[in-house]
């Protein structure tokens, strides 16, 4: 149920005048029940970076004054202010020693719920320090500074001192932040400037009941994780961005093998487990998240610029608006974002070039960016559908209406509606299908609305299963030393699958060349020769190197194998030599048995 605000005239119909789109405004909306929720006044039309926003204020007093789930960004094109090129400063607000904004009080409430002795001052300090350090590490590649004292510069706030009921209708249990796509509102809007983590919610049961010795560590990591997560929302990231890993291609939408749960934007509904908080080493922002953070104001020295929608009609493939990608520094990625586009009864078509093997992600951002509904039970006010067309401009290869996800599931396999925006993740351009691709954006109900269109593409690693630096024969990545274990790792994989096989490229699901267990990485760089297969040839290259190492240790990154203890070269290989002799004979190579005989003579 919505009531139109008569104080704001000029409802927008997006009429067509000749070949140009014209916008004269858009209905501002407010939940008709808001008068019963304590909204007493509306602060004036405030300039918010690129867009303007109407902001409501609670009547519950200054200490509880915050921006409720917002009405709407102003939806008409206005003069755009320059992007802020300063660093993002974040005040980690642990609140007062006691009171309704007190980290200490929230922790003691947590201790009471867990039936444990109260936290000590030393533990308070330890948790604060670990949270601060972990958050700084998470944003290492971005211009984000964290403060425990109130900074004297412009800043955003991450509060650890409030209870969940302070933020009305918080959609997530452990924290809350309003989505601020492009991070452009925090300079003038209180709502986007403050995110919350609720420590009192982290009961021992929610942390998977760790042993007392591990409890404080897991709690600190969990608090830090949700701090990064909520700050991610404040910088423009969404939960579904967790599925933007390059290994999640349409082939594995039905079972992503938990890859999304290495991501800071994941939530328990996606399969995130409390036991993962024993270490944050394995967590990172997904490639899609990193692309979006490049657009956020203040996080990089030069944020990506956005593209404006053409004023000309582009409702067919032949009239599609061409898009130009921006290179992402340090990434094998390129992206373009069409900002403040609009559609109603007509379709919007966009086109761009793609090469064979590239991974394509297409997303609309409308809900929680340009429009909101205050009641989660009501439908979203603007619903997009996107369709991806082949270069013929008529064949649809993928369609996305709503964004659904679940435990290790995404897209059509998803069990829960996440958003009524649209998202296609990592469609891979097949062989022989390079060319100009088209995306169509439509309004599902043909009602007018505004959206951003984000298009990103990745060039997958050429040989993801080959060691990226140093000598590729070092399969296990062990301190630049090549030993028989490197060959054995390849042999074990061949035995496991009953022969050589093609390795997935891009890497898929649980299959990863680097596996992190309890914070410790292990390496499986099977593809020694870089052909995207694991075969006896890969193991043979290691063994031949051990048999005839280059003089003086040889190639860069290699140790002098002759100086190693003989057991490091011979004993580990002995268990596999019988199998290897048979496998070697099948490949017509005889040198392995001769090498082993000559080495045994050295004993």
Phi, psi and omega per residue, in radians:
X1 nan 2.232 3.125
X2 -2.245 2.634 2.968
X3 -2.130 2.315 3.125
X4 -1.314 2.484 -3.137
X5 -1.541 1.851 -3.089
X6 -1.124 -0.331 -3.126
X7 -1.179 -0.287 -3.088
X8 -2.039 1.657 -3.063
X9 -1.318 -2.954 3.097
X10 1.155 0.991 3.024
X11 -1.023 2.544 -3.010
X12 -1.670 2.304 3.035
X13 -2.062 0.195 3.131
X14 0.566 1.079 -3.129
X15 -1.236 2.841 3.061
X16 -1.752 2.221 3.050
X17 -2.088 1.793 -3.048
X18 1.132 -2.111 -3.119
X19 -1.913 0.284 -3.070
X20 -2.048 2.531 3.023
X21 -1.455 2.438 3.110
X22 -2.271 2.304 3.095
X23 -2.111 2.231 3.140
X24 -2.041 0.255 -3.129
X25 2.397 -3.104 3.132
X26 -2.750 2.546 -3.105
X27 -1.044 2.231 2.999
X28 -1.482 2.424 -3.009
X29 -2.174 2.602 3.106
X30 -2.567 2.424 3.066
X31 -0.997 2.248 -3.097
X32 -1.151 -0.286 3.113
X33 -1.562 0.046 -3.032
X34 -1.114 -0.491 3.140
X35 -1.101 -0.463 3.114
X36 -1.477 -0.142 -3.098
X37 -1.747 0.087 3.021
X38 1.736 0.137 3.095
X39 -1.370 2.070 -3.042
X40 -1.922 -0.366 -3.117
X41 -2.765 2.882 3.083
X42 -2.085 2.198 3.056
X43 -1.242 2.702 -2.988
X44 -1.096 3.090 -3.134
X45 -1.171 1.893 -3.016
X46 -1.869 2.402 3.102
X47 -1.292 2.242 -3.018
X48 -2.163 1.165 -3.120
X49 1.190 -1.923 -3.092
X50 -1.511 -0.432 -3.039
X51 -2.280 2.906 3.075
X52 -1.959 2.822 -2.991
X53 -2.536 2.484 2.995
X54 -1.660 2.321 -3.030
X55 -2.125 2.340 3.098
X56 -1.717 2.743 -3.111
X57 -2.263 2.362 3.128
X58 -1.290 2.591 3.088
X59 -1.536 0.091 -3.047
X60 -1.358 0.099 3.098
X61 1.896 2.795 -3.059
X62 -1.003 -0.659 -3.063
X63 -1.186 -0.336 3.126
X64 -2.009 0.287 3.134
X65 -1.390 2.041 3.104
X66 -2.644 2.816 -3.114
X67 -1.306 2.065 3.092
X68 -1.195 2.985 3.076
X69 -0.832 2.073 -2.811
X70 -1.216 2.821 3.127
X71 -1.253 -0.996 -2.931
X72 3.083 2.411 2.892
X73 -1.276 2.589 3.036
X74 -1.028 2.356 -2.942
X75 -1.934 0.345 3.065
X76 -1.952 2.550 3.137
X77 -1.096 2.226 3.103
X78 -2.248 2.879 3.073
X79 -0.976 2.256 -3.058
X80 -1.612 2.320 3.102
X81 -1.371 2.717 3.122
X82 -1.096 2.632 3.080
X83 -1.178 2.490 3.082
X84 -1.406 2.176 -3.081
X85 -1.831 0.422 3.122
X86 -1.635 2.913 3.084
X87 -1.223 2.718 3.041
X88 -1.539 2.171 3.124
X89 -1.874 2.294 -3.063
X90 -2.162 2.134 3.081
X91 -1.559 2.009 3.055
X92 -1.460 1.734 -3.002
X93 -1.567 1.784 3.073
X94 -1.594 0.134 2.950
X95 1.304 -2.782 -3.072
X96 -1.564 2.894 3.071
X97 -0.986 -0.550 3.124
X98 -2.747 2.677 3.106
X99 2.238 -2.961 -3.058
X100 -1.270 -0.257 3.016
X101 -2.102 1.391 -3.061
X102 -2.577 2.001 3.052
X103 -1.049 -0.701 -3.130
X104 -1.078 -0.785 3.133
X105 -1.140 -0.684 3.141
X106 -1.124 -0.665 3.121
X107 -1.179 -0.641 3.115
X108 -1.216 -0.563 3.019
X109 -1.121 -0.678 3.094
X110 -1.123 -0.777 3.127
X111 -1.058 -0.718 3.127
X112 -1.118 -0.711 3.132
X113 -1.153 -0.562 -3.115
X114 -1.509 -0.183 -3.094
X115 1.209 0.522 3.117
X116 -1.884 2.907 3.107
X117 -1.168 2.684 -3.123
X118 -1.023 2.645 3.063
X119 -1.157 2.577 3.092
X120 -1.646 2.906 3.084
X121 -1.038 -0.684 3.117
X122 -1.067 -0.710 3.121
X123 -1.189 -0.672 3.034
X124 -0.946 -0.915 -3.092
X125 -1.094 -0.694 3.139
X126 -1.097 -0.763 3.140
X127 -1.150 -0.743 3.115
X128 -1.061 -0.778 -3.107
X129 -1.155 -0.742 -3.110
X130 -1.198 -0.659 3.096
X131 -1.107 -0.811 -3.126
X132 -1.076 -0.806 -3.117
X133 -1.133 -0.730 -3.114
X134 -1.164 -0.662 3.141
X135 -1.223 -0.684 3.094
X136 -1.103 -0.686 3.110
X137 -1.124 -0.719 -3.125
X138 -1.066 -0.567 -3.112
X139 -1.851 0.515 -3.082
X140 -0.956 -0.681 -3.042
X141 -1.538 0.188 -3.094
X142 -2.243 2.776 -3.114
X143 -1.462 1.186 3.141
X144 -2.092 2.195 3.119
X145 -1.990 2.374 -3.109
X146 -1.946 2.417 -3.110
X147 -2.264 2.440 2.982
X148 -1.670 -0.259 3.046
X149 -1.885 2.655 -3.094
X150 -1.039 2.026 -3.096
X151 -1.305 2.774 -3.130
X152 -1.639 0.134 3.114
X153 -2.005 2.988 3.075
X154 -1.043 2.458 -3.043
X155 -2.661 2.834 2.918
X156 -1.860 2.858 -3.045
X157 -2.129 2.377 2.937
X158 -2.050 1.945 -3.010
X159 -1.687 2.269 3.072
X160 -1.931 0.193 -2.999
X161 -1.919 0.047 -3.060
X162 -1.810 2.795 3.002
X163 -1.589 2.848 -3.072
X164 -1.094 -0.604 -3.083
X165 -1.258 -0.138 3.067
X166 -1.163 -0.632 3.129
X167 -1.696 1.922 -3.029
X168 -1.081 2.291 3.062
X169 0.960 0.769 3.087
X170 -1.043 2.148 -3.040
X171 -1.294 -0.367 -3.130
X172 -2.116 2.525 -2.982
X173 -1.208 -0.733 -2.953
X174 -1.558 -0.193 3.138
X175 -3.020 3.046 -3.129
X176 -2.696 2.406 2.980
X177 -2.710 2.486 3.073
X178 -1.399 2.415 3.123
X179 -1.158 2.213 3.086
X180 -2.190 1.357 -3.136
X181 -0.998 2.269 -3.073
X182 1.350 -0.097 3.105
X183 0.947 0.850 -3.057
X184 -1.893 -0.083 -3.039
X185 -1.753 -0.220 -2.939
X186 -1.223 -0.293 -3.102
X187 -1.274 -0.465 -3.060
X188 -2.259 0.020 -3.100
X189 -2.203 2.161 -3.076
X190 -1.081 -0.657 -3.074
X191 -1.100 -0.887 3.138
X192 -1.265 -0.233 -3.080
X193 -1.526 -0.130 -3.083
X194 -2.292 2.257 3.022
X195 -2.095 2.824 -3.016
X196 -2.327 2.505 2.884
X197 -2.134 2.412 -3.031
X198 -1.912 1.565 -3.045
X199 -1.021 -0.564 -3.081
X200 -1.147 -0.234 3.138
X201 -1.461 -0.210 -3.025
X202 -1.533 1.126 -3.125
X203 -1.216 2.823 -3.103
X204 -1.033 -0.640 3.109
X205 -1.107 -0.677 3.114
X206 -1.176 -0.433 3.116
X207 -1.595 0.259 3.106
X208 1.169 0.504 2.998
X209 0.896 1.021 -3.136
X210 -1.196 2.786 3.047
X211 -1.077 2.659 -3.099
X212 -0.902 -0.669 -3.112
X213 -1.160 -0.485 -3.098
X214 -1.689 -0.146 -3.002
X215 -1.074 -0.887 -3.065
X216 -1.124 -0.688 3.111
X217 -1.088 -0.808 -3.116
X218 -1.182 -0.675 3.103
X219 -1.094 -0.817 3.135
X220 -1.061 -0.732 3.123
X221 -1.169 -0.657 3.124
X222 -1.156 -0.740 3.091
X223 -1.072 -0.747 3.137
X224 -1.150 -0.756 3.133
X225 -0.986 -0.866 -3.103
X226 -1.242 -0.447 3.002
X227 -1.120 -0.807 3.081
X228 -1.086 -0.745 -3.125
X229 -1.043 -0.884 -3.094
X230 -1.203 -0.640 3.074
X231 -1.146 -0.585 3.042
X232 -0.998 -0.750 3.072
X233 -1.047 -0.761 -3.129
X234 -1.128 -0.376 3.097
X235 -1.685 0.014 3.034
X236 1.934 0.148 -3.108
X237 -1.637 2.692 -3.126
X238 -2.132 2.799 -3.124
X239 -1.008 -0.713 -3.084
X240 -1.139 -0.244 3.094
X241 -1.107 -0.330 3.098
X242 -1.040 -0.468 -3.137
X243 -1.502 0.106 -3.128
X244 -1.517 0.551 3.042
X245 -1.436 2.475 -3.057
X246 -1.153 -0.256 3.108
X247 -1.454 -0.199 3.128
X248 -1.627 1.604 3.107
X249 -1.833 2.892 -3.098
X250 -0.904 -0.523 -3.137
X251 -1.058 -0.447 -3.072
X252 -2.031 0.277 3.086
X253 -0.965 -0.615 -3.082
X254 -1.320 -0.344 3.078
X255 -2.708 1.730 -3.080
X256 -1.501 -0.010 3.095
X257 1.058 0.425 3.046
X258 1.384 0.144 -3.103
X259 -1.017 -0.640 -3.091
X260 -1.088 -0.379 -3.062
X261 -1.471 0.102 2.947
X262 -1.589 0.064 -2.984
X263 -1.806 2.451 -3.131
X264 -1.146 -0.306 -3.123
X265 -1.677 0.085 3.115
X266 -1.266 2.793 3.116
X267 -2.353 2.856 -3.118
X268 -0.966 -0.538 3.137
X269 -1.108 -0.314 3.108
X270 -1.627 -0.094 -3.134
X271 1.951 0.078 3.108
X272 -1.052 2.248 -3.074
X273 -1.954 2.522 -3.129
X274 -1.081 -0.530 -3.126
X275 -1.128 -0.332 3.089
X276 -1.171 -0.309 -3.081
X277 -1.427 0.123 2.997
X278 -1.132 -0.426 3.065
X279 -2.685 2.503 3.062
X280 -1.706 0.110 -3.069
X281 -1.025 -0.654 -3.071
X282 -1.421 -0.043 -3.095
X283 -1.609 2.607 3.082
X284 -2.811 3.019 2.972
X285 -1.444 2.428 3.129
X286 -1.167 2.809 3.051
X287 -0.931 -0.672 3.105
X288 -1.147 -0.737 3.090
X289 -1.040 -0.744 -3.107
X290 -1.136 -0.653 3.061
X291 -1.063 -0.800 -3.103
X292 -1.155 -0.641 3.110
X293 -1.141 -0.453 3.078
X294 -1.169 -0.355 3.097
X295 -1.555 -0.210 -3.034
X296 -1.328 2.310 -3.140
X297 -1.130 2.291 3.032
X298 1.586 -0.218 -3.051
X299 -1.546 -0.376 3.081
X300 -2.314 2.826 -3.088
X301 -1.057 -0.679 3.133
X302 -2.331 1.627 3.118
X303 -1.042 2.622 3.085
X304 -1.027 2.433 3.037
X305 -1.435 2.659 3.118
X306 -1.715 2.908 -3.134
X307 -1.933 2.453 3.103
X308 -1.588 2.565 3.053
X309 -1.177 2.441 3.101
X310 -1.107 2.602 3.081
X311 -1.420 -0.168 3.140
X312 -1.507 2.687 3.059
X313 -1.034 2.403 3.053
X314 -2.542 0.964 -3.035
X315 -1.721 0.221 3.061
X316 -2.439 2.851 3.101
X317 -1.061 -0.745 3.140
X318 -1.099 -0.462 -3.126
X319 -1.801 0.240 -3.049
X320 -1.014 2.528 3.066
X321 -1.339 2.201 3.105
X322 -1.331 2.443 -3.128
X323 -1.997 2.453 3.129
X324 -1.986 2.178 -3.076
X325 -1.417 2.678 3.033
X326 -1.912 2.383 3.090
X327 -1.292 2.319 3.065
X328 -1.521 2.110 -3.117
X329 -1.097 2.332 3.109
X330 1.318 0.089 -3.134
X331 -2.197 2.670 2.999
X332 -1.555 0.909 -2.986
X333 -2.394 2.718 3.044
X334 -2.440 2.640 -3.048
X335 -2.645 2.812 3.024
X336 -2.596 2.450 3.101
X337 -2.213 2.078 3.055
X338 -1.550 2.005 -3.023
X339 -1.713 2.466 3.036
X340 0.977 0.764 3.016
X341 -1.398 2.823 -3.110
X342 -2.440 2.648 3.081
X343 -2.707 2.765 3.055
X344 -2.544 -1.685 -3.133
X345 -1.463 -0.379 -3.106
X346 -1.599 2.785 3.024
X347 -1.577 2.714 2.992
X348 -2.010 2.225 3.111
X349 -1.959 2.439 3.076
X350 -2.300 2.656 -3.129
X351 -2.386 2.695 -3.118
X352 -2.870 2.776 -3.084
X353 -1.608 2.474 3.110
X354 -2.330 2.564 3.109
X355 -1.920 2.764 3.139
X356 -1.003 2.347 3.100
X357 1.553 -0.285 3.125
X358 -1.203 2.590 3.107
X359 -1.775 2.270 -3.044
X360 -2.017 2.238 3.052
X361 -2.099 2.312 -3.120
X362 -2.281 2.290 -3.066
X363 -2.492 2.468 2.923
X364 -1.827 2.551 3.074
X365 -2.204 1.904 -3.131
X366 -2.333 -1.066 3.115
X367 -1.129 2.462 -3.089
X368 1.186 0.055 3.038
X369 -2.012 -0.942 3.135
X370 -1.923 -0.433 3.115
X371 -2.485 2.694 3.124
X372 -2.423 2.713 2.840
X373 -1.990 2.456 -3.068
X374 -1.470 -0.433 3.133
X375 -1.791 2.006 -3.108
X376 -1.038 -0.348 -3.131
X377 -1.407 -0.251 3.135
X378 -1.494 2.711 3.113
X379 -1.182 2.700 3.053
X380 -1.108 2.630 -3.025
X381 -1.431 -0.298 3.086
X382 -2.512 2.223 -2.970
X383 -2.236 2.087 -3.119
X384 -1.738 2.747 2.933
X385 -2.261 2.361 3.048
X386 -2.096 2.499 3.070
X387 -2.236 2.373 3.107
X388 -1.810 2.203 -3.096
X389 -1.921 2.538 3.004
X390 -1.143 2.979 3.132
X391 -1.043 -0.275 3.076
X392 -1.290 -0.192 3.080
X393 1.354 0.039 -3.098
X394 -2.223 -0.423 -3.073
X395 -1.596 2.067 3.129
X396 -1.463 2.199 3.127
X397 -1.779 -0.486 3.072
X398 -2.651 2.582 3.095
X399 -2.309 2.470 3.040
X400 -2.335 2.185 3.053
X401 -1.822 -1.450 3.088
X402 -1.699 2.811 3.106
X403 -1.719 2.021 3.110
X404 -2.068 2.612 3.129
X405 -2.701 3.041 3.105
X406 -2.949 -2.855 3.096
X407 -1.208 1.887 -3.141
X408 1.057 0.531 3.126
X409 -2.382 2.571 3.140
X410 -2.540 2.680 3.071
X411 1.232 -2.405 -3.084
X412 -1.057 -0.413 3.111
X413 -1.442 -0.157 -3.087
X414 -1.150 2.653 -3.083
X415 -1.872 -0.209 -3.071
X416 -2.317 2.356 3.058
X417 -1.249 2.091 3.132
X418 -1.649 -0.690 -3.024
X419 -2.856 2.622 3.051
X420 -1.704 0.261 2.837
X421 -1.306 -3.008 -3.070
X422 -2.243 2.547 -3.093
X423 -2.690 2.112 2.959
X424 -1.892 2.193 -3.074
X425 -1.943 2.113 2.895
X426 0.990 0.878 2.938
X427 -1.239 2.187 -3.079
X428 -1.664 2.233 -3.134
X429 -1.220 2.071 -3.055
X430 -1.330 2.891 3.122
X431 -1.011 2.402 3.110
X432 1.344 0.139 -3.046
X433 -2.112 0.391 3.072
X434 -1.168 2.746 3.100
X435 2.579 -2.832 -3.133
X436 -1.569 2.053 3.112
X437 -1.733 2.779 -3.078
X438 -2.213 2.471 2.997
X439 -2.092 2.289 3.069
X440 -1.890 2.286 3.053
X441 -2.002 2.225 3.104
X442 -2.290 2.772 3.009
X443 -1.558 2.129 -3.033
X444 -1.025 -0.681 -3.113
X445 -1.758 0.065 -3.115
X446 1.058 0.443 2.992
X447 -1.633 2.660 -3.073
X448 -1.244 2.580 3.100
X449 -2.972 2.996 -3.091
X450 -2.086 2.638 -3.110
X451 -2.706 2.780 2.859
X452 -1.820 2.542 3.058
X453 -2.023 2.015 3.104
X454 -1.830 2.157 3.087
X455 -2.124 2.196 -3.132
X456 -2.350 2.572 3.086
X457 -2.415 2.553 -3.115
X458 -2.115 2.511 2.950
X459 -1.710 1.923 -3.099
X460 -1.055 2.708 3.057
X461 -0.957 2.331 -3.058
X462 -1.013 -0.815 3.137
X463 -2.343 1.414 -3.022
X464 -1.146 -0.324 -3.114
X465 -1.689 0.117 3.067
X466 -1.811 2.414 -3.118
X467 -0.960 2.150 -2.990
X468 -1.236 -0.447 3.135
X469 -2.345 2.774 3.117
X470 1.297 -2.756 -3.066
X471 -1.458 2.140 -3.103
X472 -1.135 -0.250 3.098
X473 -1.261 -0.258 3.122
X474 -1.429 1.291 -3.020
X475 -1.051 -0.673 -3.068
X476 -1.628 0.008 3.067
X477 1.021 0.690 -3.035
X478 -1.642 1.620 2.962
X479 0.829 0.696 3.070
X480 1.036 0.405 3.123
X481 -1.967 2.259 3.118
X482 -1.742 2.106 -3.098
X483 -2.344 3.087 -3.082
X484 -1.071 -0.456 3.131
X485 -1.049 -0.513 3.096
X486 -1.117 -0.719 3.083
X487 -1.216 -0.700 -3.118
X488 -1.088 -0.631 3.133
X489 -1.088 -0.701 3.090
X490 -1.174 -0.779 -3.125
X491 -1.062 -0.755 3.134
X492 -1.068 -0.673 3.117
X493 -1.169 -0.717 3.108
X494 -1.087 -0.762 3.092
X495 -1.099 -0.691 -3.093
X496 -1.048 -0.671 -3.083
X497 -1.761 0.069 3.097
X498 1.275 0.525 3.127
X499 2.403 3.040 3.136
X500 -1.137 2.806 3.132
X501 -2.675 2.830 3.008
X502 -1.319 2.352 3.105
X503 -1.572 2.411 -3.080
X504 -1.133 2.293 3.088
X505 -2.473 1.876 0.159
X506 -1.256 2.807 3.121
X507 -1.053 2.564 -2.987
X508 -2.202 2.279 2.946
X509 0.922 -2.229 -3.069
X510 -1.278 -0.248 3.137
X511 -1.379 1.902 -3.090
X512 -2.398 2.362 3.072
X513 -1.236 -0.310 3.062
X514 -2.184 2.061 -3.110
X515 -2.014 2.168 -3.140
X516 -1.744 2.091 3.120
X517 -2.130 2.083 -3.105
X518 0.927 0.687 3.082
X519 1.424 -0.021 -3.095
X520 -1.916 2.129 -3.125
X521 -1.379 2.525 3.016
X522 -2.231 2.594 -2.937
X523 -2.087 2.463 -3.103
X524 -2.392 1.043 -3.105
X525 -1.445 1.285 -3.040
X526 -1.138 -0.520 -2.931
X527 -1.498 1.321 -3.067
X528 -1.123 -0.736 -3.058
X529 -1.619 0.026 3.001
X530 1.247 0.588 3.113
X531 -1.855 0.154 -3.123
X532 1.156 0.349 3.005
X533 -2.176 2.709 2.902
X534 -1.935 2.063 -3.113
X535 -2.471 3.082 3.101
X536 -1.077 -0.396 3.116
X537 -1.063 -0.669 -3.136
X538 -1.130 -0.785 3.098
X539 -1.162 -0.652 -3.120
X540 -1.083 -0.630 3.133
X541 -1.123 -0.626 3.087
X542 -1.194 -0.806 -3.087
X543 -1.134 -0.736 3.105
X544 -1.078 -0.625 3.091
X545 -1.147 -0.735 3.112
X546 -1.141 -0.568 3.140
X547 -1.259 -0.675 -3.099
X548 -2.324 1.243 -3.136
X549 -1.163 2.582 3.086
X550 -1.047 2.615 -3.132
X551 -0.976 2.394 3.066
X552 1.191 0.368 -3.129
X553 1.683 -0.366 2.905
X554 1.299 -2.273 -2.900
X555 -1.108 2.807 -3.134
X556 -1.007 2.381 3.093
X557 1.463 0.094 -3.113
X558 -1.901 2.549 3.090
X559 -1.662 2.899 3.090
X560 -1.347 1.794 -3.047
X561 -1.096 -0.602 -3.106
X562 -1.070 -0.441 -3.103
X563 -1.454 -0.125 -3.115
X564 -1.332 2.672 3.011
X565 -0.999 2.508 -3.061
X566 -1.058 -0.572 -3.121
X567 -1.099 -0.521 3.138
X568 -1.175 -0.477 -3.118
X569 -1.651 -0.712 -2.935
X570 -1.748 -0.859 -2.916
X571 -1.126 -0.730 3.140
X572 -1.123 -0.548 -3.100
X573 -1.370 -0.396 -3.049
X574 -1.025 -0.645 -3.095
X575 -1.148 -0.357 -3.091
X576 -1.891 -0.038 -2.956
X577 -1.178 -0.594 -3.139
X578 -1.116 -0.820 3.096
X579 -1.082 -0.743 -3.053
X580 -1.134 -0.627 3.128
X581 -1.070 -0.749 3.108
X582 -1.148 -0.771 -3.126
X583 -1.120 -0.682 -3.120
X584 -1.140 -0.686 3.129
X585 -1.065 -0.656 3.133
X586 -1.104 -0.482 3.120
X587 -1.640 0.041 3.078
X588 1.302 0.419 -3.129
X589 -2.022 2.340 -3.054
X590 -1.989 -0.021 -2.948
X591 -1.315 -0.330 -3.061
X592 -1.167 -0.844 -3.128
X593 -1.100 -0.713 3.122
X594 -1.109 -0.708 3.119
X595 -1.078 -0.774 -3.121
X596 -1.112 -0.703 3.133
X597 -1.088 -0.761 -3.126
X598 -1.156 -0.608 -3.140
X599 -1.252 -0.655 3.122
X600 -1.063 -0.557 3.140
X601 -1.141 -0.365 -3.135
X602 -1.303 -0.305 -3.055
X603 -1.104 nan nan
